Amino acid sequence: MSKKKDVVEGLEMKDENSVKDLPGVGAATAEKLKEAGFTNMISIAVASTGELVEAAGVGEAVARKIINTARDKLKMGFESGHELLERSEKTERITTGSKALDKLLGGGIETGTITECYGAFSSGKSQIAHQIAVNAQLPKEKGGINGAVVFLDTESTFRPERIKQLAEAQGLDFTEILKNIRVARCFNSDHQVLLTEKISELVEKEGLPVKLIIVDSLMSLFRSDYIGRGSLADRQQKINKHIHTLQRLANMYNLAVYVTNQVMAKPDTFFGDPTEPVGGHIVGHGMNPRVYLRKGKKGTRVAKMVDSSYLPECEVVYMITPQGIRDVEGSEAEE
């Protein structure tokens, strides 16, 4: 991981120069695009017309033509199911440290998608975040993906002491582990969005092999910045764009995104668990998979698969120990 070149799999360095060959992109426009993070063909191909208009100052028609040409060059049209299956074989997974929890997640935290864990305070959301921040740096044969980590901290939850403890439990050099985690404290929702958009610069300009993005937590700052029903539409529009930015990064660099989320109690629930994640349908549609965490019996934690496009609903138990996330002996599920 010390080598800082060729960190973006499948993207050749010539892509940065080929941007200038797109219709309507001269030297000045190419420079504006580069400053906004559009440094290669794939970043333009997955952008929206509005994003390019804002970044380069071109008209909508020109922006649309630039995007369509980039998509044509990359052959981003229809694909067969077999081609998609072959691409899915490049998907990588980060172990959580618990075989039961890994099984629930289909093998671990998956690249190319956004995994959400929500639950009440002390349910273990941030503990998983710290654990996978260490495990992501492990070699593949040990359950990692040999990559660096970006940790967006919205609630002051990141603790280097915990990273040190988890690294030493696996016999790792905690200094090197901490060096490969870039932490940013977010102070409001605008700052959170801005930092997310700058992650591509860490990959493109600094050559940092980012393979995991952690947002802990996703909705905290949006809840404090947008208060009352009058601001709900603006909040949802902004969080929708934020989620799409995270998904675009996951697709562009084949990296994993792990987000935690807060919960609220539904007052109209008379039977069963009234807990539900905040963020509404916008957040729900953007997450895949979605896992509910809660406290179990005798100090255990329970993880329930709530929603996934390909994983079955199930429930497992695990432990949070000083050494990290671990299995509960002789038990994989709890009613």
Secondary structure as UniProt FT lines:
FT   TURN            9..10
FT   HELIX           14..18
FT   HELIX           19..21
FT   TURN            23..24
FT   HELIX           27..35
FT   TURN            36..37
FT   HELIX           41..45
FT   HELIX           49..56
FT   HELIX           60..73
FT   TURN            74..75
FT   HELIX           81..88
FT   TURN            89..90
FT   STRAND          93..94
FT   HELIX           99..104
FT   TURN            105..106
FT   STRAND          109..111
FT   STRAND          114..119
FT   TURN            121..122
FT   HELIX           125..135
FT   TURN            136..137
FT   HELIX           140..142
FT   STRAND          148..153
FT   HELIX           160..169
FT   TURN            170..171
FT   HELIX           174..179
FT   STRAND          181..185
FT   HELIX           189..197
FT   HELIX           199..204
FT   STRAND          210..216
FT   HELIX           220..225
FT   HELIX           229..231
FT   HELIX           232..253
FT   STRAND          256..261
FT   STRAND          263..265
FT   TURN            267..268
FT   STRAND          275..277
FT   TURN            278..279
FT   HELIX           280..286
FT   STRAND          290..295
FT   HELIX           297..299
FT   STRAND          300..307
FT   STRAND          315..321
FT   TURN            322..323
FT   STRAND          324..327
FT   TURN            329..330
//
